């Protein structure tokens, strides 16, 4: 049997030992968790926190668990509603519902249910509902209205109320009270009931008060103080708190700290009071709660309230330095100026000027903002000069007196007001049209409007008694006023684009007695000697992104608030460093007007203007709590095929085919600003990841090996939690595991033996193959040598044939030349015969000439010369005539002769002599021959014949 240690109030007081003081101004932040988020029923009857920080709620649909990132629902065995939940010291979560009770045990990343009601006969449990669960000396008490069940040593003992039904049981430390009807509230010692001296009925909460005193809350009779002897008396019966609780019907309560109590009601939310009976806070639907019916409450380890409602779950940050006033109906608009003055708080908004009574005392004084008639329009500034409140407005400048305003200037747009350091009876204003001077003559009045400048002045800031910095839309001027401030002259103008690195804005301010200039490109200083601006490198380096702040506001003697794009940082210069705290104000980032941030220091509070109200920051409650370390919810395999997730057991080695892993983690550190996670997987990574709000990380294709996953959180206050670690192993793939490796060894041995045998056989084959190759190579060499010899012989033959061909060509040419010469000789002879005379000097007779000419003609036409030529030509140009006759059968013998002469590239004159015709005849025959060959004009006849 597991021994259960009681969660006593004393233990809780030790856990919440920090001094918690509930402010009486504003309302705490309320984080709503709707049923659409936790995906269960409306009603949450009981709520508790586990030892690991996980929140549990008894819901109509079962047990709800929330770890800060994920919601889970665990139904009971009978799928009926759950009425109660309590967490034992060992972390087991006990639950009770309709006709069932049991506990959930944590197993890895989930809860395993154990049904204890099976130890009881079903007829005993019939129609019973378990409303309370208590721990006492190793036993667990499950209380219903008819009986209670005591679970101890794996047995359940059923106890009755001696014929009387029960209302609710209550426990403080080891003291248990139970109310029987009609006997009233009684002390129970584990066996018997002991009546009290006083009769108390309809008791819904019993809380430790002082020493041996207890604060008792009843449904409709208010609060009572009960002592150790059982005597009770009404506690502050005439107080407004008692009246409010009676009207709202008290339903439950809890002790927040040694001085503060919270009571949940049926009709009107939660009331928080102190030991003096003063109402500190009233939290209801109009200022944050989802529902005014509070069914259950608990205090978490951060000192904040969790409320189970009739519809939803809410977390109420009562232990936060931030409290808020929110304009949920949009009646006031965005806040541009704040001033607390003469017991009132004034808010300047885009809709006008509003005021409310202001009390920084212990009793809650709700802000009831009222509109000041005549102030409609944009309010830019609120300043207190010489005990008078001055309002810079879109329509001019006004004096504010209580709930009334008086216009003192019609010059529009009082953007910037600055009281003159030399003469506090004067203040200088920058407005839409330039500069104006106001004078205090019992009341502030406009003294004069300066002629220059004639453009809008965004800001005015003193450099010394007479010189001022004047900021415009695209430049900043150093101007000087001539006493008594009647005239102004410009000393120097600095352009945003020429004298700065193309800045868009500039705002003068004082930091540690130095005038600095805040721009969108960093902080600058003015060098009066060189008459130029230079970056303030030391401050810029320390400020980081806040070096681009738009507004710098003094908070105290040596503390400043820097505002940049909706973000705030408290900057405190110290002797050897500059401390920049921006994390404390992270929750404001998305709820303020960017570039028009407003912060006002009032005592130990900072007031911030919001989009729809104001935020109050208590400097005394600046938190430095280190967050609890995160939880690792488990490992999941990423199944790419179906895009689903499968949980893995990190205590067992993970197979290689499951090496795509998602690691889920969560932070049971609850805040309105999400925590950020950093992770490091040892074995894969060497540096922490960048901070992220995503509560999981994926690793794909992890290699074989041992890994340790580390995760930590960074809370909104900038503090880093301790590290949570989880180790796991990725097995090698099956082909690298021991069975496979042993198989590989066996296969290697077999392969070696087989390879050795194969190598020996291969050596034999290689020797034979080498021998064969040598033989083949020798044969090849002999063959190549023979081929080379044959080639040489062929070359010699070719050379011989070429020589012979050349000789025949020469013979052919000589023969042709001889024929030509013979024909020429015959022609000459014929010519000479015509001129030959006889002895008498007469020419030869025609008969004589005819006989000689006939002999000459016969010599010319002798075919023996041609036959000899043709024979020689055929020897030199084999198949030439045959090819011509085959391809062109229409060629005549004379055509063939002409072709032969043309192939020999003979001149027309020689061809004419050979053919015994004129040169003109040769040309005609050439023409006819071209036509027979059907040659185009661009084709040369001789080339054609040479190509055959």
PyMOL commands that set and color helices and strands:
alter all, ss='L'
color gray80, all
select helices_A, chain A and resi 9-15+35-38+117-119+122-125+240-248+285-287+537-548+583-588+619-621+656-658+734-736+738-835+846-860+863-876+880-887+893-903+908-914+919-933+941-946
alter helices_A, ss='H'
color red, helices_A
select strands_A, chain A and resi 27-28+30-33+44-49+55-59+62-66+71-74+82-87+93-97+100-107+110-115+132-136+139-143+147-152+155-160+165-172+175-181+184-188+193-195+203-208+214-218+223-226+232-234+250-257+260-265+270-274+279-283+294-299+305-309+312-316+322-326+335-341+344-349+353-357+370-371+379-385+388-393+396-401+404-409+416-419+426-431+434-440+444-449+459-462+467-471+475-482+487-495+506-511+514-519+522-527+532-535+551-554+560-564+567-573+578-581+599-602+605-610+613-618+631-639+644-648+661-666+676-682+696-699+705-714+724-730
alter strands_A, ss='S'
color yellow, strands_A
deselect
rebuild
show_as cartoon
